[in-house]
Amino acid sequence: MKGDKRSSPNKIYDVAGAAGVSLATVSRVLNHPEKVKPATREKIERIIKELGYKPNLNAKGLASSKSTTVAIVVPELTRSSIAGMVDGIAATAIRRGYLIRLFVNNSSNSDNPVAEEQELWRTVISSGVDGILYINDEIASEYIDIIKSANVSVVLTNTVCTDYEIPSVAIDYKKAAYEITKEMIERGNKKIWIISTIKKYAVNDLKVEGYEDAMREAGLESRVINVSGKTYLNETSYYEILKNDHPDVAIVVRDSMAVSFINVARQLKISIPDELQVIGFQNTKYAELSRPTLTCINTPIYEIGEVAMDLLTDLVHEAELEEDYYNDLTHTLNEEREENNIEIHKNVDYSIVWRQSTK
Protein backbone atom coordinates (compact mmCIF):
# COMPACT_ATOMS: atom_id res chain seq x y z
CA MET A 1 0.00 0.00 0.00
CA LYS A 2 1.35 3.40 -0.91
CA GLY A 3 2.02 5.72 1.96
CA ASP A 4 0.08 8.97 2.21
CA LYS A 5 2.54 11.60 1.00
CA ARG A 6 0.73 14.17 3.14
CA SER A 7 1.95 12.36 6.28
CA SER A 8 5.61 13.01 5.50
CA PRO A 9 7.12 15.99 7.37
CA ASN A 10 8.10 19.23 5.72
CA LYS A 11 6.11 18.76 2.52
CA ILE A 12 4.40 21.44 0.48
CA TYR A 13 1.11 20.00 1.78
CA ASP A 14 2.15 20.90 5.35
CA VAL A 15 2.93 24.46 4.34
CA ALA A 16 -0.38 24.82 2.50
CA GLY A 17 -2.32 23.34 5.42
CA ALA A 18 -0.65 25.53 8.05
CA ALA A 19 -1.21 28.65 5.95
CA GLY A 20 -4.76 27.74 4.99
CA VAL A 21 -4.06 28.16 1.26
CA SER A 22 -3.84 25.91 -1.77
CA LEU A 23 -0.75 24.15 -3.07
CA ALA A 24 -0.86 26.45 -6.08
CA THR A 25 -0.45 29.51 -3.85
CA VAL A 26 2.50 27.99 -1.98
CA SER A 27 4.14 27.03 -5.26
CA ARG A 28 3.56 30.53 -6.60
CA VAL A 29 5.32 32.01 -3.56
CA LEU A 30 8.28 29.72 -4.24
CA ASN A 31 8.47 30.43 -7.96
CA HIS A 32 6.83 33.82 -8.53
CA PRO A 33 6.50 35.62 -5.18
CA GLU A 34 5.68 38.91 -6.94
CA LYS A 35 2.38 37.39 -8.07
CA VAL A 36 1.13 36.81 -4.51
CA LYS A 37 -0.42 39.46 -2.27
CA PRO A 38 2.20 40.75 0.21
CA ALA A 39 0.27 39.70 3.33
CA THR A 40 -0.30 36.16 2.01
CA ARG A 41 3.27 35.90 0.78
CA GLU A 42 4.73 36.99 4.12
CA LYS A 43 2.54 34.50 5.99
CA ILE A 44 3.58 31.60 3.74
CA GLU A 45 7.26 32.59 3.85
CA ARG A 46 7.09 32.66 7.66
CA ILE A 47 5.53 29.18 7.78
CA ILE A 48 8.09 27.83 5.29
CA LYS A 49 10.83 29.10 7.57
CA GLU A 50 9.18 27.72 10.71
CA LEU A 51 8.69 24.27 9.16
CA GLY A 52 12.11 24.27 7.53
CA TYR A 53 10.54 23.29 4.23
CA LYS A 54 12.94 23.09 1.27
CA PRO A 55 11.74 22.23 -2.27
CA ASN A 56 13.52 19.16 -3.63
CA LEU A 57 13.82 19.18 -7.42
CA ASN A 58 15.04 15.59 -7.57
CA ALA A 59 12.13 14.36 -5.47
CA LYS A 60 9.76 16.41 -7.60
CA GLY A 61 11.04 14.73 -10.72
CA LEU A 62 10.76 11.23 -9.25
CA ALA A 63 7.32 11.76 -7.77
CA SER A 64 5.74 13.21 -10.88
CA SER A 65 7.79 11.40 -13.57
CA LYS A 66 8.95 14.84 -14.70
CA SER A 67 12.54 15.49 -15.68
CA THR A 68 12.78 19.18 -14.72
CA THR A 69 14.32 19.47 -18.18
CA VAL A 70 13.20 21.57 -21.15
CA ALA A 71 14.17 21.35 -24.79
CA ILE A 72 15.33 24.21 -27.00
CA VAL A 73 14.75 23.59 -30.70
CA VAL A 74 16.80 25.87 -32.96
CA PRO A 75 17.18 26.00 -36.77
CA GLU A 76 20.95 26.42 -36.58
CA LEU A 77 23.67 27.47 -34.16
CA THR A 78 25.66 29.94 -36.27
CA ARG A 79 23.33 32.94 -35.88
CA SER A 80 24.34 35.37 -33.16
CA SER A 81 20.67 36.09 -32.39
CA ILE A 82 20.05 32.44 -31.53
CA ALA A 83 23.15 32.28 -29.34
CA GLY A 84 21.93 35.34 -27.42
CA MET A 85 18.48 33.84 -26.87
CA VAL A 86 19.96 30.55 -25.68
CA ASP A 87 22.09 32.48 -23.18
CA GLY A 88 18.97 34.15 -21.78
CA ILE A 89 17.13 30.84 -21.64
CA ALA A 90 20.02 29.11 -19.88
CA ALA A 91 20.34 31.81 -17.23
CA THR A 92 16.63 31.63 -16.44
CA ALA A 93 16.64 27.83 -16.49
CA ILE A 94 19.29 27.83 -13.77
CA ARG A 95 17.27 30.28 -11.71
CA ARG A 96 14.09 28.24 -12.11
CA GLY A 97 15.81 24.91 -11.42
CA TYR A 98 15.66 23.37 -14.89
CA LEU A 99 18.19 21.69 -17.14
CA ILE A 100 18.11 22.32 -20.89
CA ARG A 101 18.63 20.08 -23.90
CA LEU A 102 19.46 21.53 -27.30
CA PHE A 103 18.07 20.13 -30.56
CA VAL A 104 19.02 21.44 -34.01
CA ASN A 105 16.19 21.47 -36.55
CA ASN A 106 17.51 20.80 -40.06
CA SER A 107 14.10 20.17 -41.62
CA SER A 108 14.30 23.21 -43.94
CA ASN A 109 17.20 21.55 -45.77
CA SER A 110 15.32 18.29 -46.22
CA ASP A 111 13.54 17.03 -49.35
CA ASN A 112 10.55 16.31 -47.11
CA PRO A 113 10.61 19.03 -44.43
CA VAL A 114 7.24 18.15 -42.86
CA ALA A 115 8.21 14.51 -42.32
CA GLU A 116 11.60 15.63 -41.01
CA GLU A 117 9.90 18.06 -38.61
CA GLN A 118 7.51 15.36 -37.38
CA GLU A 119 10.42 13.03 -36.71
CA LEU A 120 12.24 15.78 -34.80
CA TRP A 121 9.21 16.39 -32.59
CA ARG A 122 8.93 12.67 -31.85
CA THR A 123 12.58 12.64 -30.85
CA VAL A 124 12.26 15.72 -28.64
CA ILE A 125 9.11 14.57 -26.85
CA SER A 126 10.38 11.00 -26.37
CA SER A 127 13.46 12.43 -24.64
CA GLY A 128 11.21 13.08 -21.63
CA VAL A 129 11.36 16.87 -21.47
CA ASP A 130 8.74 18.87 -19.55
CA GLY A 131 8.39 21.58 -22.19
CA ILE A 132 9.79 22.94 -25.45
CA LEU A 133 11.08 26.36 -26.49
CA TYR A 134 10.79 26.52 -30.27
CA ILE A 135 12.96 28.97 -32.21
CA ASN A 136 12.39 29.19 -35.95
CA ASP A 137 11.92 31.81 -38.66
CA GLU A 138 8.62 30.45 -39.84
CA ILE A 139 5.84 28.19 -38.59
CA ALA A 140 4.14 26.50 -41.55
CA SER A 141 0.54 25.34 -41.13
CA GLU A 142 1.67 21.70 -41.06
CA TYR A 143 3.98 22.52 -38.14
CA ILE A 144 1.17 24.20 -36.21
CA ASP A 145 -0.69 20.89 -36.15
CA ILE A 146 2.45 19.14 -34.91
CA ILE A 147 2.95 21.71 -32.15
CA LYS A 148 -0.68 21.59 -30.99
CA SER A 149 -0.63 17.80 -30.84
CA ALA A 150 2.42 17.74 -28.57
CA ASN A 151 1.70 16.45 -25.07
CA VAL A 152 3.98 19.01 -23.42
CA SER A 153 3.91 22.80 -23.17
CA VAL A 154 5.45 24.67 -26.11
CA VAL A 155 6.46 28.35 -26.34
CA LEU A 156 7.44 29.99 -29.64
CA THR A 157 10.54 32.07 -28.96
CA ASN A 158 11.09 35.19 -31.08
CA THR A 159 8.65 33.57 -33.47
CA VAL A 160 4.99 34.19 -34.28
CA CYS A 161 2.30 32.20 -36.05
CA THR A 162 -1.28 32.58 -37.17
CA ASP A 163 -2.70 30.35 -34.42
CA TYR A 164 -3.33 32.45 -31.33
CA GLU A 165 -3.65 29.40 -29.09
CA ILE A 166 0.09 28.72 -29.24
CA PRO A 167 2.08 30.67 -26.60
CA SER A 168 4.76 33.02 -27.93
CA VAL A 169 7.32 35.62 -26.88
CA ALA A 170 8.63 38.23 -29.32
CA ILE A 171 8.64 41.96 -29.99
CA ASP A 172 5.75 43.71 -31.75
CA TYR A 173 7.32 43.56 -35.21
CA LYS A 174 4.51 45.42 -36.94
CA LYS A 175 4.57 48.30 -34.44
CA ALA A 176 8.37 48.52 -34.57
CA ALA A 177 8.39 48.78 -38.38
CA TYR A 178 5.58 51.32 -38.31
CA GLU A 179 7.36 53.51 -35.76
CA ILE A 180 10.76 53.53 -37.47
CA THR A 181 9.14 54.28 -40.84
CA LYS A 182 7.09 57.10 -39.35
CA GLU A 183 10.19 58.52 -37.65
CA MET A 184 12.11 58.60 -40.93
CA ILE A 185 9.15 60.25 -42.69
CA GLU A 186 9.00 62.91 -39.97
CA ARG A 187 12.71 63.55 -40.57
CA GLY A 188 11.83 64.61 -44.12
CA ASN A 189 12.44 61.39 -46.07
CA LYS A 190 9.92 60.54 -48.78
CA LYS A 191 11.48 57.70 -50.72
CA ILE A 192 11.63 54.82 -48.25
CA TRP A 193 11.96 51.17 -49.26
CA ILE A 194 11.75 47.99 -47.22
CA ILE A 195 13.90 45.01 -48.14
CA SER A 196 12.53 41.63 -47.14
CA THR A 197 13.06 38.00 -48.13
CA ILE A 198 11.78 36.02 -51.11
CA LYS A 199 10.93 33.19 -48.75
CA LYS A 200 7.80 34.03 -46.77
CA TYR A 201 8.26 34.49 -43.03
CA ALA A 202 5.49 35.59 -40.66
CA VAL A 203 7.76 38.02 -38.79
CA ASN A 204 8.89 39.68 -42.00
CA ASP A 205 5.30 39.97 -43.20
CA LEU A 206 4.51 41.88 -40.00
CA LYS A 207 7.44 44.23 -40.60
CA VAL A 208 6.20 44.93 -44.13
CA GLU A 209 2.66 45.56 -42.85
CA GLY A 210 3.90 48.13 -40.32
CA TYR A 211 6.02 49.87 -42.95
CA GLU A 212 3.14 49.99 -45.44
CA ASP A 213 0.74 51.39 -42.83
CA ALA A 214 3.11 54.27 -42.09
CA MET A 215 3.71 55.00 -45.78
CA ARG A 216 -0.02 54.90 -46.52
CA GLU A 217 -0.81 57.30 -43.69
CA ALA A 218 1.76 59.75 -45.06
CA GLY A 219 0.42 59.45 -48.61
CA LEU A 220 3.73 58.01 -49.83
CA GLU A 221 4.36 55.18 -52.27
CA SER A 222 5.56 51.91 -50.76
CA ARG A 223 8.20 49.75 -52.36
CA VAL A 224 8.84 46.24 -51.05
CA ILE A 225 11.91 44.48 -52.47
CA ASN A 226 12.28 40.76 -51.82
CA VAL A 227 15.72 39.17 -52.11
CA SER A 228 17.46 36.05 -50.94
CA GLY A 229 18.51 35.91 -47.31
CA LYS A 230 21.88 34.50 -48.45
CA THR A 231 24.58 37.14 -48.88
CA TYR A 232 26.18 35.67 -51.99
CA LEU A 233 22.80 35.82 -53.75
CA ASN A 234 21.32 39.05 -52.42
CA GLU A 235 24.38 41.14 -53.30
CA THR A 236 23.75 40.41 -56.99
CA SER A 237 20.16 41.60 -56.60
CA TYR A 238 21.29 44.72 -54.71
CA TYR A 239 23.72 45.60 -57.47
CA GLU A 240 21.03 45.37 -60.16
CA ILE A 241 18.69 47.56 -58.08
CA LEU A 242 21.16 50.20 -56.90
CA LYS A 243 22.97 50.75 -60.18
CA ASN A 244 19.77 52.40 -61.50
CA ASP A 245 18.13 53.92 -58.43
CA HIS A 246 18.31 54.19 -54.67
CA PRO A 247 15.96 55.37 -51.90
CA ASP A 248 16.47 57.99 -49.22
CA VAL A 249 16.09 55.22 -46.62
CA ALA A 250 16.22 51.42 -46.81
CA ILE A 251 14.73 49.43 -43.93
CA VAL A 252 16.10 45.87 -44.06
CA VAL A 253 14.54 42.94 -42.19
CA ARG A 254 17.88 41.36 -41.14
CA ASP A 255 21.16 42.95 -40.07
CA SER A 256 23.28 40.69 -42.28
CA MET A 257 21.19 41.67 -45.31
CA ALA A 258 21.46 45.35 -44.34
CA VAL A 259 25.25 45.18 -44.11
CA SER A 260 25.55 43.55 -47.53
CA PHE A 261 23.23 46.29 -48.88
CA ILE A 262 25.62 48.92 -47.46
CA ASN A 263 28.61 47.13 -49.00
CA VAL A 264 27.09 47.13 -52.49
CA ALA A 265 26.02 50.77 -52.16
CA ARG A 266 29.56 51.79 -51.23
CA GLN A 267 30.97 49.82 -54.19
CA LEU A 268 28.67 51.91 -56.40
CA LYS A 269 29.95 55.12 -54.75
CA ILE A 270 26.64 55.86 -53.02
CA SER A 271 27.41 57.79 -49.85
CA ILE A 272 26.09 56.36 -46.56
CA PRO A 273 24.27 58.12 -44.91
CA ASP A 274 24.36 61.34 -46.99
CA GLU A 275 22.68 59.84 -50.06
CA LEU A 276 21.28 56.61 -48.62
CA GLN A 277 20.36 55.76 -45.04
CA VAL A 278 20.12 52.10 -43.98
CA ILE A 279 18.34 50.60 -40.98
CA GLY A 280 18.57 46.99 -39.73
CA PHE A 281 16.10 45.04 -37.67
CA GLN A 282 17.95 42.98 -35.07
CA ASN A 283 20.98 44.76 -33.60
CA THR A 284 23.28 41.76 -33.81
CA LYS A 285 27.08 41.85 -33.85
CA TYR A 286 26.95 42.67 -37.58
CA ALA A 287 25.53 46.11 -36.76
CA GLU A 288 28.64 47.21 -34.87
CA LEU A 289 31.05 45.53 -37.29
CA SER A 290 29.51 47.28 -40.28
CA ARG A 291 31.22 50.33 -41.77
CA PRO A 292 29.54 52.67 -41.24
CA THR A 293 27.94 51.14 -38.15
CA LEU A 294 24.30 50.18 -38.62
CA THR A 295 21.27 51.88 -37.07
CA CYS A 296 18.87 49.17 -35.85
CA ILE A 297 15.63 48.25 -34.24
CA ASN A 298 17.07 46.55 -31.17
CA THR A 299 15.45 43.14 -30.68
CA PRO A 300 16.43 42.25 -27.07
CA ILE A 301 17.23 38.62 -27.77
CA TYR A 302 18.65 37.82 -24.33
CA GLU A 303 15.53 39.18 -22.63
CA ILE A 304 13.29 37.31 -25.07
CA GLY A 305 15.05 34.11 -24.02
CA GLU A 306 14.53 34.95 -20.34
CA VAL A 307 10.84 35.77 -20.73
CA ALA A 308 10.21 32.69 -22.89
CA MET A 309 11.80 30.39 -20.32
CA ASP A 310 9.81 32.00 -17.52
CA LEU A 311 6.59 31.58 -19.49
CA LEU A 312 7.36 27.95 -20.29
CA THR A 313 8.07 27.07 -16.65
CA ASP A 314 4.82 28.78 -15.63
CA LEU A 315 2.91 26.67 -18.15
CA VAL A 316 4.73 23.49 -17.11
CA HIS A 317 3.97 24.20 -13.47
CA GLU A 318 0.29 24.82 -14.18
CA ALA A 319 0.11 21.55 -16.10
CA GLU A 320 1.77 19.68 -13.22
CA LEU A 321 -0.74 21.07 -10.74
CA GLU A 322 -3.63 20.03 -12.95
CA GLU A 323 -2.16 16.55 -13.42
CA ASP A 324 -0.92 15.78 -9.93
CA TYR A 325 -3.28 17.59 -7.62
CA TYR A 326 -6.55 17.80 -9.58
CA ASN A 327 -8.65 15.84 -7.11
CA ASP A 328 -7.49 17.95 -4.18
CA LEU A 329 -7.53 21.34 -5.84
CA THR A 330 -10.45 21.39 -8.27
CA HIS A 331 -12.12 24.29 -6.55
CA THR A 332 -9.20 26.32 -5.26
CA LEU A 333 -7.07 25.91 -8.39
CA ASN A 334 -9.87 27.03 -10.67
CA GLU A 335 -10.47 30.07 -8.48
CA GLU A 336 -6.79 31.00 -8.55
CA ARG A 337 -6.53 30.52 -12.31
CA GLU A 338 -9.37 32.97 -12.76
CA GLU A 339 -7.49 35.50 -10.62
CA ASN A 340 -4.03 34.82 -12.07
CA ASN A 341 -4.45 33.81 -15.69
CA ILE A 342 -1.15 33.20 -17.42
CA GLU A 343 -0.72 35.60 -20.34
CA ILE A 344 0.48 33.29 -23.12
CA HIS A 345 1.49 36.02 -25.59
CA LYS A 346 4.19 38.35 -24.37
CA ASN A 347 5.69 41.30 -26.25
CA VAL A 348 9.14 42.34 -25.04
CA ASP A 349 10.01 46.03 -25.30
CA TYR A 350 12.30 47.08 -28.14
CA SER A 351 14.31 50.23 -28.80
CA ILE A 352 16.05 52.03 -31.66
CA VAL A 353 19.84 52.17 -31.63
CA TRP A 354 20.99 55.10 -33.76
CA ARG A 355 24.38 54.70 -35.43
CA GLN A 356 26.32 56.05 -38.40
CA SER A 357 24.16 54.62 -41.20
CA THR A 358 21.47 57.26 -40.57
CA LYS A 359 21.67 61.05 -40.31
C-alpha positions as CSV (number, residue, x, y, z in Angstrom):
1,M,0.0,0.0,0.0
2,K,1.3,3.4,-0.9
3,G,2.0,5.7,2.0
4,D,0.1,9.0,2.2
5,K,2.5,11.6,1.0
6,R,0.7,14.2,3.1
7,S,1.9,12.4,6.3
8,S,5.6,13.0,5.5
9,P,7.1,16.0,7.4
10,N,8.1,19.2,5.7
11,K,6.1,18.8,2.5
12,I,4.4,21.4,0.5
13,Y,1.1,20.0,1.8
14,D,2.1,20.9,5.3
15,V,2.9,24.5,4.3
16,A,-0.4,24.8,2.5
17,G,-2.3,23.3,5.4
18,A,-0.6,25.5,8.0
19,A,-1.2,28.7,5.9
20,G,-4.8,27.7,5.0
21,V,-4.1,28.2,1.3
22,S,-3.8,25.9,-1.8
23,L,-0.7,24.1,-3.1
24,A,-0.9,26.4,-6.1
25,T,-0.5,29.5,-3.9
26,V,2.5,28.0,-2.0
27,S,4.1,27.0,-5.3
28,R,3.6,30.5,-6.6
29,V,5.3,32.0,-3.6
30,L,8.3,29.7,-4.2
31,N,8.5,30.4,-8.0
32,H,6.8,33.8,-8.5
33,P,6.5,35.6,-5.2
34,E,5.7,38.9,-6.9
35,K,2.4,37.4,-8.1
36,V,1.1,36.8,-4.5
37,K,-0.4,39.5,-2.3
38,P,2.2,40.8,0.2
39,A,0.3,39.7,3.3
40,T,-0.3,36.2,2.0
41,R,3.3,35.9,0.8
42,E,4.7,37.0,4.1
43,K,2.5,34.5,6.0
44,I,3.6,31.6,3.7
45,E,7.3,32.6,3.9
46,R,7.1,32.7,7.7
47,I,5.5,29.2,7.8
48,I,8.1,27.8,5.3
49,K,10.8,29.1,7.6
50,E,9.2,27.7,10.7
51,L,8.7,24.3,9.2
52,G,12.1,24.3,7.5
53,Y,10.5,23.3,4.2
54,K,12.9,23.1,1.3
55,P,11.7,22.2,-2.3
56,N,13.5,19.2,-3.6
57,L,13.8,19.2,-7.4
58,N,15.0,15.6,-7.6
59,A,12.1,14.4,-5.5
60,K,9.8,16.4,-7.6
61,G,11.0,14.7,-10.7
62,L,10.8,11.2,-9.3
63,A,7.3,11.8,-7.8
64,S,5.7,13.2,-10.9
65,S,7.8,11.4,-13.6
66,K,9.0,14.8,-14.7
67,S,12.5,15.5,-15.7
68,T,12.8,19.2,-14.7
69,T,14.3,19.5,-18.2
70,V,13.2,21.6,-21.1
71,A,14.2,21.4,-24.8
72,I,15.3,24.2,-27.0
73,V,14.7,23.6,-30.7
74,V,16.8,25.9,-33.0
75,P,17.2,26.0,-36.8
76,E,21.0,26.4,-36.6
77,L,23.7,27.5,-34.2
78,T,25.7,29.9,-36.3
79,R,23.3,32.9,-35.9
80,S,24.3,35.4,-33.2
81,S,20.7,36.1,-32.4
82,I,20.0,32.4,-31.5
83,A,23.1,32.3,-29.3
84,G,21.9,35.3,-27.4
85,M,18.5,33.8,-26.9
86,V,20.0,30.5,-25.7
87,D,22.1,32.5,-23.2
88,G,19.0,34.2,-21.8
89,I,17.1,30.8,-21.6
90,A,20.0,29.1,-19.9
91,A,20.3,31.8,-17.2
92,T,16.6,31.6,-16.4
93,A,16.6,27.8,-16.5
94,I,19.3,27.8,-13.8
95,R,17.3,30.3,-11.7
96,R,14.1,28.2,-12.1
97,G,15.8,24.9,-11.4
98,Y,15.7,23.4,-14.9
99,L,18.2,21.7,-17.1
100,I,18.1,22.3,-20.9
101,R,18.6,20.1,-23.9
102,L,19.5,21.5,-27.3
103,F,18.1,20.1,-30.6
104,V,19.0,21.4,-34.0
105,N,16.2,21.5,-36.5
106,N,17.5,20.8,-40.1
107,S,14.1,20.2,-41.6
108,S,14.3,23.2,-43.9
109,N,17.2,21.6,-45.8
110,S,15.3,18.3,-46.2
111,D,13.5,17.0,-49.4
112,N,10.5,16.3,-47.1
113,P,10.6,19.0,-44.4
114,V,7.2,18.2,-42.9
115,A,8.2,14.5,-42.3
116,E,11.6,15.6,-41.0
117,E,9.9,18.1,-38.6
118,Q,7.5,15.4,-37.4
119,E,10.4,13.0,-36.7
120,L,12.2,15.8,-34.8
121,W,9.2,16.4,-32.6
122,R,8.9,12.7,-31.9
123,T,12.6,12.6,-30.9
124,V,12.3,15.7,-28.6
125,I,9.1,14.6,-26.9
126,S,10.4,11.0,-26.4
127,S,13.5,12.4,-24.6
128,G,11.2,13.1,-21.6
129,V,11.4,16.9,-21.5
130,D,8.7,18.9,-19.5
131,G,8.4,21.6,-22.2
132,I,9.8,22.9,-25.5
133,L,11.1,26.4,-26.5
134,Y,10.8,26.5,-30.3
135,I,13.0,29.0,-32.2
136,N,12.4,29.2,-36.0
137,D,11.9,31.8,-38.7
138,E,8.6,30.4,-39.8
139,I,5.8,28.2,-38.6
140,A,4.1,26.5,-41.5
141,S,0.5,25.3,-41.1
142,E,1.7,21.7,-41.1
143,Y,4.0,22.5,-38.1
144,I,1.2,24.2,-36.2
145,D,-0.7,20.9,-36.2
146,I,2.4,19.1,-34.9
147,I,2.9,21.7,-32.1
148,K,-0.7,21.6,-31.0
149,S,-0.6,17.8,-30.8
150,A,2.4,17.7,-28.6
151,N,1.7,16.4,-25.1
152,V,4.0,19.0,-23.4
153,S,3.9,22.8,-23.2
154,V,5.4,24.7,-26.1
155,V,6.5,28.3,-26.3
156,L,7.4,30.0,-29.6
157,T,10.5,32.1,-29.0
158,N,11.1,35.2,-31.1
159,T,8.6,33.6,-33.5
160,V,5.0,34.2,-34.3
161,C,2.3,32.2,-36.0
162,T,-1.3,32.6,-37.2
163,D,-2.7,30.3,-34.4
164,Y,-3.3,32.5,-31.3
165,E,-3.6,29.4,-29.1
166,I,0.1,28.7,-29.2
167,P,2.1,30.7,-26.6
168,S,4.8,33.0,-27.9
169,V,7.3,35.6,-26.9
170,A,8.6,38.2,-29.3
171,I,8.6,42.0,-30.0
172,D,5.8,43.7,-31.8
173,Y,7.3,43.6,-35.2
174,K,4.5,45.4,-36.9
175,K,4.6,48.3,-34.4
176,A,8.4,48.5,-34.6
177,A,8.4,48.8,-38.4
178,Y,5.6,51.3,-38.3
179,E,7.4,53.5,-35.8
180,I,10.8,53.5,-37.5
181,T,9.1,54.3,-40.8
182,K,7.1,57.1,-39.3
183,E,10.2,58.5,-37.7
184,M,12.1,58.6,-40.9
185,I,9.2,60.2,-42.7
186,E,9.0,62.9,-40.0
187,R,12.7,63.6,-40.6
188,G,11.8,64.6,-44.1
189,N,12.4,61.4,-46.1
190,K,9.9,60.5,-48.8
191,K,11.5,57.7,-50.7
192,I,11.6,54.8,-48.3
193,W,12.0,51.2,-49.3
194,I,11.8,48.0,-47.2
195,I,13.9,45.0,-48.1
196,S,12.5,41.6,-47.1
197,T,13.1,38.0,-48.1
198,I,11.8,36.0,-51.1
199,K,10.9,33.2,-48.8
200,K,7.8,34.0,-46.8
201,Y,8.3,34.5,-43.0
202,A,5.5,35.6,-40.7
203,V,7.8,38.0,-38.8
204,N,8.9,39.7,-42.0
205,D,5.3,40.0,-43.2
206,L,4.5,41.9,-40.0
207,K,7.4,44.2,-40.6
208,V,6.2,44.9,-44.1
209,E,2.7,45.6,-42.8
210,G,3.9,48.1,-40.3
211,Y,6.0,49.9,-43.0
212,E,3.1,50.0,-45.4
213,D,0.7,51.4,-42.8
214,A,3.1,54.3,-42.1
215,M,3.7,55.0,-45.8
216,R,0.0,54.9,-46.5
217,E,-0.8,57.3,-43.7
218,A,1.8,59.7,-45.1
219,G,0.4,59.4,-48.6
220,L,3.7,58.0,-49.8
221,E,4.4,55.2,-52.3
222,S,5.6,51.9,-50.8
223,R,8.2,49.7,-52.4
224,V,8.8,46.2,-51.1
225,I,11.9,44.5,-52.5
226,N,12.3,40.8,-51.8
227,V,15.7,39.2,-52.1
228,S,17.5,36.0,-50.9
229,G,18.5,35.9,-47.3
230,K,21.9,34.5,-48.4
231,T,24.6,37.1,-48.9
232,Y,26.2,35.7,-52.0
233,L,22.8,35.8,-53.7
234,N,21.3,39.1,-52.4
235,E,24.4,41.1,-53.3
236,T,23.8,40.4,-57.0
237,S,20.2,41.6,-56.6
238,Y,21.3,44.7,-54.7
239,Y,23.7,45.6,-57.5
240,E,21.0,45.4,-60.2
241,I,18.7,47.6,-58.1
242,L,21.2,50.2,-56.9
243,K,23.0,50.8,-60.2
244,N,19.8,52.4,-61.5
245,D,18.1,53.9,-58.4
246,H,18.3,54.2,-54.7
247,P,16.0,55.4,-51.9
248,D,16.5,58.0,-49.2
249,V,16.1,55.2,-46.6
250,A,16.2,51.4,-46.8
251,I,14.7,49.4,-43.9
252,V,16.1,45.9,-44.1
253,V,14.5,42.9,-42.2
254,R,17.9,41.4,-41.1
255,D,21.2,42.9,-40.1
256,S,23.3,40.7,-42.3
257,M,21.2,41.7,-45.3
258,A,21.5,45.4,-44.3
259,V,25.2,45.2,-44.1
260,S,25.5,43.6,-47.5
261,F,23.2,46.3,-48.9
262,I,25.6,48.9,-47.5
263,N,28.6,47.1,-49.0
264,V,27.1,47.1,-52.5
265,A,26.0,50.8,-52.2
266,R,29.6,51.8,-51.2
267,Q,31.0,49.8,-54.2
268,L,28.7,51.9,-56.4
269,K,30.0,55.1,-54.7
270,I,26.6,55.9,-53.0
271,S,27.4,57.8,-49.8
272,I,26.1,56.4,-46.6
273,P,24.3,58.1,-44.9
274,D,24.4,61.3,-47.0
275,E,22.7,59.8,-50.1
276,L,21.3,56.6,-48.6
277,Q,20.4,55.8,-45.0
278,V,20.1,52.1,-44.0
279,I,18.3,50.6,-41.0
280,G,18.6,47.0,-39.7
281,F,16.1,45.0,-37.7
282,Q,17.9,43.0,-35.1
283,N,21.0,44.8,-33.6
284,T,23.3,41.8,-33.8
285,K,27.1,41.9,-33.9
286,Y,27.0,42.7,-37.6
287,A,25.5,46.1,-36.8
288,E,28.6,47.2,-34.9
289,L,31.1,45.5,-37.3
290,S,29.5,47.3,-40.3
291,R,31.2,50.3,-41.8
292,P,29.5,52.7,-41.2
293,T,27.9,51.1,-38.2
294,L,24.3,50.2,-38.6
295,T,21.3,51.9,-37.1
296,C,18.9,49.2,-35.9
297,I,15.6,48.2,-34.2
298,N,17.1,46.5,-31.2
299,T,15.5,43.1,-30.7
300,P,16.4,42.2,-27.1
301,I,17.2,38.6,-27.8
302,Y,18.7,37.8,-24.3
303,E,15.5,39.2,-22.6
304,I,13.3,37.3,-25.1
305,G,15.0,34.1,-24.0
306,E,14.5,35.0,-20.3
307,V,10.8,35.8,-20.7
308,A,10.2,32.7,-22.9
309,M,11.8,30.4,-20.3
310,D,9.8,32.0,-17.5
311,L,6.6,31.6,-19.5
312,L,7.4,28.0,-20.3
313,T,8.1,27.1,-16.7
314,D,4.8,28.8,-15.6
315,L,2.9,26.7,-18.2
316,V,4.7,23.5,-17.1
317,H,4.0,24.2,-13.5
318,E,0.3,24.8,-14.2
319,A,0.1,21.5,-16.1
320,E,1.8,19.7,-13.2
321,L,-0.7,21.1,-10.7
322,E,-3.6,20.0,-12.9
323,E,-2.2,16.6,-13.4
324,D,-0.9,15.8,-9.9
325,Y,-3.3,17.6,-7.6
326,Y,-6.5,17.8,-9.6
327,N,-8.7,15.8,-7.1
328,D,-7.5,17.9,-4.2
329,L,-7.5,21.3,-5.8
330,T,-10.4,21.4,-8.3
331,H,-12.1,24.3,-6.6
332,T,-9.2,26.3,-5.3
333,L,-7.1,25.9,-8.4
334,N,-9.9,27.0,-10.7
335,E,-10.5,30.1,-8.5
336,E,-6.8,31.0,-8.6
337,R,-6.5,30.5,-12.3
338,E,-9.4,33.0,-12.8
339,E,-7.5,35.5,-10.6
340,N,-4.0,34.8,-12.1
341,N,-4.5,33.8,-15.7
342,I,-1.1,33.2,-17.4
343,E,-0.7,35.6,-20.3
344,I,0.5,33.3,-23.1
345,H,1.5,36.0,-25.6
346,K,4.2,38.4,-24.4
347,N,5.7,41.3,-26.2
348,V,9.1,42.3,-25.0
349,D,10.0,46.0,-25.3
350,Y,12.3,47.1,-28.1
351,S,14.3,50.2,-28.8
352,I,16.1,52.0,-31.7
353,V,19.8,52.2,-31.6
354,W,21.0,55.1,-33.8
355,R,24.4,54.7,-35.4
356,Q,26.3,56.0,-38.4
357,S,24.2,54.6,-41.2
358,T,21.5,57.3,-40.6
359,K,21.7,61.1,-40.3
